[in-house]
Amino acid sequence: MSELRPAGATVPGQTTAATTYSGSVDTTGEADGQVSVHSDPQPGTPAPDPEIERYRQMLGALEGCAAFVITTDGHVQTWPEPAIRLFGYAPAEIAGRHISCLFTPADIEAGAPQRWLEAARQSGRAQDDGWRVRSDGSQLWAASGMTAMAGASGAVSGFVVASRDITVQFAAEEHARLADDQMRLLAETLPGVAAFEVSADGEIRSWNAGAQEITGYLPEEAIGQPLSLLYTRQDVACGQDRAGLEAARASGRCDGDERLVRKDGSMVHCQTRIALIRDAGGCPPGMLWTARDISDALRLEELESGSRRVQSFLAILAHELRNPLAPIRNAVDVIALTPSVDVRIQRCAAIIDRQFHQLDRLVNDLLDVGRVTAGKLKVELTPTAYNDVVTASIESIRPVLEAAGQQLVVSLPPKSPYVSADAARLGQVLINLLSNATKYTPRGGTVTVHIVVEDGSVVTTISDTGHGMEPAALDRIFNLFSQEREGISRGGLGIGLALARAVVEAHGGAIQADSPGPSKGSTFTVILPQVAAGGEPAGHADADTGRRRRVLILDDNTDAADSMAELLSLLGHDARPAYTGAQALELAAEFQPDCALLDLEMPDMNGFEVLDALQASPLGRSMQFFALTGRGTADDVRRSQEAGFHFHLVKPLSIEALRRALSTPASRPIQEGIR
């Protein structure tokens, strides 16, 4: 739309001589409105007045500005050369046409030309800046003024119109305005980011929504205040509020992490930036100060750091617990393998064995808690015969069921379905579910395991006739450290079911719980996707199971080393213990072992160093080396492989795992830790 201004306003770049017009005007017909327009004197016409001619030449020399005369009702009366250059119309084309021909259709429809004329008639002068249309249809932005001319009678006899092309200037101003609007809009919509201008001496000049969100101050409370408003008294006393300003003045920008104070007195940690603002002349009229709240990021970093410390602690704890568990396991196995042992001793050994397995499971669960909370639980999936996993889990828990006087009912498919599974982890899930079933089932109760294949899924249900659960507990029990009833524990750490869900979901499956109610038993259902059968399990035809081995045992825990030697002797092997790395090397030279069980963490020489020394000796070409450790992560196994160990054995070691390792050829590379 065109813009009207009151009379007396000047056209940018124009002088007060704008009321003068050029060319000759036939005023004899003024009374009846007849006028003639020409840019140059016509033959036979009286010579123009020298003063008028001088003004005509002056106006004709103007660049980008045209002054012409219109009648009282707006028709073009004179049209000098500058008007021709500016609008493109020849005098004959525009003579007598209404000034509205220079306006856009939209402005004509809105009545802009008539309003301009009326304003000039009423006030003597009116300004109208807006789009104008050239003869070829192109447009320009013109600053235009209209000034009334008085006739001999003093009445308005016409108007002088002065127009100047300011399209470039207008475009630059519009671009700057849009850029300013965009920057203001951006500053207002940046989530969680304070962005405002401060003067060179630190006075707050503007205040965006992000600044209000972060600090709690309203614009009227902050604008005009010093930047020290956002700092504690102690920081102001130390000059913290001035340091950033001075650094920005010196180098143009200053970045930092600062502690700011909110309106309510609370603190917020922010990442701040102060940057100089320069005008078109390069002068810095102020600075842009921005701050981003990083409190949540810092808290997350602290949580992650805490999680890493917890994982490290759990790994150390598990290792330290496994070290004493290893000789207990060995001692129980020795008792079990020794004939003619007193019945009472055998019964006590069975009790120790059951409690040992419970403690071993807790240690493994503790380790897995750290992995689950860190999102680092790993599973190695291969096609696995599911019946084998179920059978192994049942055999592991059977002594506990028998000791509790409970009946176990098992229903397996005649032909085992296959699942893509990490057998050890999946077995851990089933053992946890079976352990829970027997724990919450009274003596004489029944635990049922039922496996079916339905619609491409392997469905396992483990039911009991125990205490049952409230409906509200059915979802909560899968949360970490959760118990069936909040604040009331029936034993356990509340981590088994959380780990079971994590492992099952890592297998692409689902787990759910159901119970008719208290005292009516519980049912846990595990659903796993069925896969095609993999290759046949590798047999042990190439294993020399009956061969007597000479075994060197290195462990700084003398009970662990001695009990392992006893166990190996009962298994038919010749075993010798050593308690330091140096002693192991001396014993190896004398004993000439064909395999060695090396504890990795030793006070003098660790297992890796002893391995290097033995491999460098003549014995190293024919020996098998077994890493024996309480650490069993994938990284631990990989480190053993890279060092040159043939097997990675995790304490406490079962007889079956020990037999399997001793009977496997050294040429077969290890894939995972053996337990």
N, C-alpha and C positions, 0 to 999 in steps of 0.2 A: 504493500500500500504506500501511496505517496505520503509525505510528511509535510504538514502545514506549519509555518512559523509566522509570528506577528510581523507587521511592517517594521522597517528599520533594521532588520537582520541583514547581514551582508553575505554575499556569496564568497566561499573560500577562494582567495586569490584574486578577488575582484576589487576594483576601486569605486569610489563614489560617482565616477563618470558613467556608471552603468545606465543612467537614465537617458543618455545621449544615443541617438540612433543614426544610421547612415542611409544613404540612398535619398531619393527625392520622393516626397509625398504630395499628392494632389489633394489639398485640403478644401478645395472649393466645393467638393461634394460631401463634406463632413456631415452636413445637416441631414442629408438623405442616406448616409451610410455608404456612399460610393467611394472606393479607394482604389489606388493603383500601386502595384509593387514592382520595383525594378532595382537591380543592384548597381547599375551604372546609368548616368544621364543619357537620355534619348536625344536623337537629333531634333533640332528645332525647339527644344525646351530651354527655358531661361537658364543662364549659368547659375550653378549652385552657390550658396553663400560660402565664402572662403572658410569661415569658422566651422560650419557644418561639414564641409569637405575634409577639414583637418581631423575632426572627430571620426568621420567615416573611415579615413585611412588608418587612424589609430586602432579602431575596433577591428578593422580588417586584418591587422597584423597580429591579433591575439591568437595564440595557439591553444586549442582545446576548449575555447570559450567563445560563445556566440551571444550577441545581443541583437534582438530584433523587436519590432513593434507589432502589437495586436490591437484590434479595435476594442471598444468597450464590451462587446459581446463575445470576444475571443477569437476573431478571425485574423489571420496573418496579414499584416499591412506592409511591412518591409522585411527583406530577407538578404542580408549582406553575405559577403564571401565566407566569414567564419561559420555562419549557420549552414551554408552549403557543405563546408568541410565536415562539420560535426554531425549533421543529420542526413546528408546525402541528397536532399531534395534540391532540384533546380528552382529558381524563382518562379518560373512559369508553372511548375508542378504544384507548388504550395500556395500560390497567390489566392487569397480569399478563403482558404480552407481553415476550418476551426482548429484551434490549438490541440484539441483532443486527439488529432491524428498522430500526435507524437507520444501518446500514452498507450499503455498496454490495454488489451481488451478487458482485463479484469478491473483495472483502475477506472476505465470508462464506465463499465457496468456499475461500479461502486460510486460513481459521481464525483471522482476526484478532481477532474478539470473544473467543473462548475464550483466546487467548494473553494478551489484555489482562487478563481476569479472573484468570488464573493468576498473572500477574506481580504484580497488586495483592494477591492472596492470599499470595504468598510474601514480598513486600517491604513490604507495608502500603500502598504507593502506587505507581501506575504512570501514566505519561503516554502518550497516544496522539493524535497530530495526524494528521488525514486527512480524506478526503471523508466527509460524512454525508448521509443522505437524508431529506428532509422528507416529510410525509404526501402532498403533491401530486406527489411524484416528483422535485422539483427538488433540487439538491445545494448544499452549502455546505462550505467548508473550515473545520473546527473544531479549536481547541486544546482538548483534553479531558484532564482528570485524574480518576483514580479512587482514592479513599482508603477503606481498610477501617475499619469500625466494630466495636468490641468490645461484646459483650453482658455481662450480669451475671456470667456465668461466666468472662469473659475471652476467650472464643472469638469468632471473626469472626462477626458477626450480620448483616452486610450491607455495602454500599458506598455511599458518596456519590460521585456523578458530577457534575463541574462542566464544562460545555462553553461555549466562547465563539466566536462567529462572527468569524473573521479572514480571510474570503474576499478582501476588498479588499487587505488587507496582504499576504496570500499571493500574490495576482495581481501586485501591484507588485514583490514580491521575485522572483517567478518571471520577470517581464518583465525585471527588471534582470539576473538571472542569465543568461537567454537572450541578452540584448543583450551581456553581458560575454563569454559563450561565442562569440557570433557575431563580436565584434570580435577576440577571441583567435584564432579560426579564420581570419578574414580576414587578420590580421597574419601568421599562419603560412603562409598560402598565396599571399600576394602575391609574384609572381615578380620576383626581382632587386630587392626593396625591403626595406631594413632598417627595422624599426619597433620601438622599445622605449621604456620609461619611464625618465626620470631624475628624481632629486630636485631640489629647488630649488637645491641647491649643486652639482649635476652628477654625482651618484653614479648609476651604472647600476643599475636595479632589475629590469629584465626584458630578455629577449634572444630575438628570434624567429629563424626559420630563415633569413630573408632577410639578417639581420645576420650570421649565421654564414657564409652563402654569400659575402657581399661582403667581409667582413673576415678570415675564416678563424678567428676566435676561437670556441671552444665556449662555451655558456652559463656553465658553471662557471668559465671563465677571464675572463669579462667582467662578470658580475653582481657588484656590490659595488665595482667599480673606478671611478675617476673618468673622466669623458668624455675627458680628456686622453690616455687610452689610444689613441685613434684619430688623434692628431695628432703631427706630427714635433716634435722638441725645439725646433727653431727657431720653429715656429708656437705652441707652448706658451709659449715665452719672450716672444713678441710678444702673448700674450693672446688668440690666435685661438680657443682652446677655450672661453674665457669670454665672448667678444664676443656670440655668438649667444644664450647663456643670458640675458645682461643685456638684450639687445634684446627677447627674448621676454617677460621679466618686465615691461619697460616698456610694451610695446605689445600684448602678448598673442600675438604670432606673429613669427617671423623666418624669411625665406627667403634662400637663398644658394647659390652654387656653390663647393664647397670641395674641397681636395685632402686626402684621408685616407690614412693609412698602414695597410697590412694587417699581419697577424701575421708574415708572412714578410719584412716590410720594404719590399715593393713599394708603389707608389702607385696610388690609384684616384681618379678624378675623379667627384664625386657632386653631385647637386642635393639640397640639404638643406632641411628645414623643422623648426622648433622651435615648438610650440604649448603654451600653458598648459592644464592639465587642472583643471577646477573641480568641486568636490563640490556636493552639494545645497544647502549653505549659501553657495555662491559663493566659497569659499576655494580657493586653488590649492595642492593638496598636492604637485604635481609637474608634469612636462612630458612631452609626447610628442615624441620625436625620430625623424624619418624621414630616410632617405637613399636616393636612387635612383642606381644606377651609370649614368653618362652617358658612360663612356669610349668605347664603341662609336659613340655618336652623334657625339662629338667627332672620332673617327678618320674617320667617314664624311664629316663636314663638311670635314675637312682634305683628304680624297681628292677631294671635289667641288670644293673650292677649287683643288686642284692640277689637276684636270681642266679647270677653266675657264681656268687660266693656260696649260695646254698648248694648249687650243683657240685662245686668243688668240695664243700664240706661233706656232702653225702658220698661222694666218690672216696674220699679219705676214710670216712666212717665205715663204708662197706668193706674197704680193703682191710682196715684194722679189725673189723669183726670177722672177716673171712680167715684171717690168719689163725686165730684160736679155734675157729670152727674146723679147720682142716685136720688137726690132730685128733679132735673129737670124732670126726667122721672116720678117720683111719682106725682109731682105737675100737670103735663100735664094729667096724668091718672085721677087724682082727678077732674080736670076741666071737662074732657070728661064724667065722671060718674055722675057729679052733674047736676040734672035737672034744667030747667028754668034759665040757665046761658045766659047772654047777647050774642047775635049772634056775636058781634064784638070780645068778649072775646073768644068764641069758635073758631072764625077764626084765632085769634092770637095764640091760643093753638095749632091749626093744623099746623101753620107755625113753631112754636117752635118744635112740634113733628117731622116734616120732617127734620128740621135742626139737631135735636137731633140724629135721625137715621144716618144721614150723618156723624156726628162727631163720633158716636159710631162705625161706620164701619171703619173710619180712625184709631181709637184707636186699633181696632182689627187687622187691616192691619199692623200697626206699630209693634205690638207684633210679628206677623207672619214673618215680614221681618227678625228679629233677628233669628228666628228659621230656616228660609230658608238658610240664609247666613252661619249659623253654621251647616247645614246639619242635623238639629234636628226636622224637621217638622214631626209630628206624626199623623197618621190617624188610627182610629179604624173602621175597615171595617166589616160590617154585611150586609146580604141581605136586600135591601131596595126597597120599592115601589117608582119608580122614579117619577111617576106622583105626588106623595105627596110632594116630594122635590121641584119640579117645581112650584106646586101650592102655597106652602108656600113662595117661593121666590117672585113669582109674587105679592102675597098679600102684602108682605113687601114693594115692590117698587111701588105698585099701586098709593098711595097718591102722590108720586112725579110725576108720569106720568099724573095724572089728573090735578095737579097744573100747569103742563107745557102745558096743552091743547093738549096732544098727544093721538093718537088712539093706542090701544093695541090689537093685533090679536094673538090669541093663538090656536094652533092645537095640541091636545094630543091624543095618541092611546086610543081606547075605553077601553081596558084592560091594566092596567099599567104594563110595563116591570119592571123587577127587575135588580138592579145593586148591586155589592158589594161596599158599600159606607160608608163613614163617613158623615151622613146626614147634620150635621152642617157645615162641611167644604165644601161639595159639594154645599150646599145652598149659602155659601159665594161666591163661584165662579159665580153662576148664578146671584146673586144680583150685583156683580161687573160688569158683562157683561151687565145686564139690566141698571145699573146706567150709564155706559159709553154710551149706546145707547141713553138714554134720554138726557144725557148731551150734546151730539153732534148733536142732532136732533132739528131743529127749531120748534117753536110752530105750531101746526097743522099737524106735521109729523106723521109717523106711525112706530111703533116698532112691529116686528113680532117674535113670538116664535113658532117653529115648531119641533115636536118630531116624529121620525120614528124609526122603528127597521129594520136594514138591515144586512143580513149575520152574525147574532149573535152579532151585535153591536147596541147600543142605540145611535142614532145620534141626537144631538140637534143643531139647527141653530137659532141664534138670529140676526135678520137683522134690519136695520134702513134705513130711507130715509134722513140721515144727511149729514155731510160734506164730508165723504169718506176719502180716504187716497192715498198718492202717493205710487207707487209700491215698492219703496226703503224702505218705512217705515213698510211694512208688517211683516218683521222678527224682526226689531229693537224694535218694540213696546213691545215685550215680555221680553226685558231686564230690569233689575231693574233700577228704577229712569229715565227711558227713556221716552221721549215725541215723538209724531208723527214727529215733525220737531225739529231737534237739535237746542237748544237755544231758542225755542219758545214754551211756555206752554199755553194750553187751560184750565189750572186749574188741581188740583190734584197733588199728589206726584209722580206719575209715578211708582207706586208699585202694583196697582191692577191687571194688566195683568200678571206681573211677578209672583205674588202669585197664580193667576189662573192657570198658566202653571204648577207651582210646585205641586199644589194640584191635578190637573187632572193627571199628570204623576205619582203621588203617588198612584192614583187609577188604574194604568195600562192603562190609556187612553192617548188621544192626543188632542191638541187644535190648531186651525189654524185660520188665518184671511184672508179675501179676500175683495177686493174693486175694482170696475171698474175704479176708479179714483176720483179726487177731485170733490165734490158736487154731487156724484153719490151713496152715501150711503156705508155702510160697512156690512159685514156678518162675524160672528164668529161661528165656528163649533166646538162642543165638541163631541168626540167619546169615548164611554165607553163600555167595554165588558159586555154583558148581562149574567146574572146568573139565576139559577133556583130560583123560589119563595121560600122565607124562611117561617118560621112559621108565623101564623097570629099575627098582632100586639096585644100586651097585652091591654086588655080593662080596663075600669075603673069601672066595675060593683062592685068591692069591695071597691071602694072609696066612702067615705061618703061626697059627694059634698055639701050637704045641712047642714052639721053640723056646728054650730057656735063654733069657736075656741077662746080660751083665749091666746093671743099672747103677749109675752114679747119681746120688741125690744131694743137692745143695740147697740148704735152707738155714738161715740164721736162727730160726725158731727150732730149737733142738727137739722139742716134743713132736713138731710136725715132721722133721727129718727122720727121727727114730721110728715114729709110728708108720710112716710110709715105707721104711725099710722092712719093718715087721710084716706089713701087709703084702709087699711084693714077695717076700720070702714064702709066705703062705700060698701065694699064687704060683709058686714054683720057680721064681727068678732069684738070681744072686744080686743082692742090693747092698750098697755101702753108703752110709751117710757122711756128709761133710758139712761144716757149719760156717766156714769162711771161704772166700774165693781162693786164697792162697792154698788152703788145705785141700780144696777140691782139685786144684791143678797137680798138687803132689800126689794125691790119691789116684788121679787118673793115670799118671805115669806108671804107678805101681800096679793098679787094678786092671788097666786096659779095658775099660767099659765099651760096650757097643751102643749105648744110649745114655743120655744124661737128662735128669729133671732139674732145671736150674731156676731157682727163685730169682725174680728180676730185681727186687729191691733189697739190697744188702748194704751193710754199713761200710765195708771196706771196698771190695770189688763187687759191682752189681752183676746181675746175670748176663747182661749184654757184653760186659768186659770179659767175663769168663768164657762166653761163647767165642769171642774173637780170639782169645788165647788158645782155646782148644782147636778151633778151626785152622789156626796157623801151625798146629803141631801135626806130626804124622798120623795121629789118631783121627784127626778131623775129617779125613777122606772117607772113613767107613762108619762114622758115628751118626746116630740120630739125636737131634736136640729138641727137647721139650721145654717150652717156656711155662713155668709154674708160678701163677700170680693170682692175687685177689682182684685184679682188674680185668674186665671182660667186654669192654666196649668195642665197637667196630674199629675205632682209631687204635685201640690197644692191640687188636689182632693184626691190623695192617702194619703197625710198627714192628711186631714180632716177625711178620713175613719179610719185611724189608731187611731186618737184621740177619735173617738166615735160619730162623727156627723152622723146624718141620711141623711142629704142632704148638698150639696155644692152649694150655690147660688152665682152667679157672678153678681156684680153690672155693669151697671144699670139693674134692674130686670123688666121684662115685666109682665103685669097682668096675661098673660097665664101661664108663668113659676111659678108665685106666687100661682095661683090657683092650678096648677098641684102638686106643692110641698105640699100644705096644704091638698089636697085631697088624698094623697098617704099614705097608711098604713106605720107605722114606721118599720114594719117587712121587708119591701122591701129594700135591700141594695142599696146605690147609686152606679152608674157606671161611671158617668161623671158629670162635672159641669153643672148646670141648669141655663139658661139665659132667 
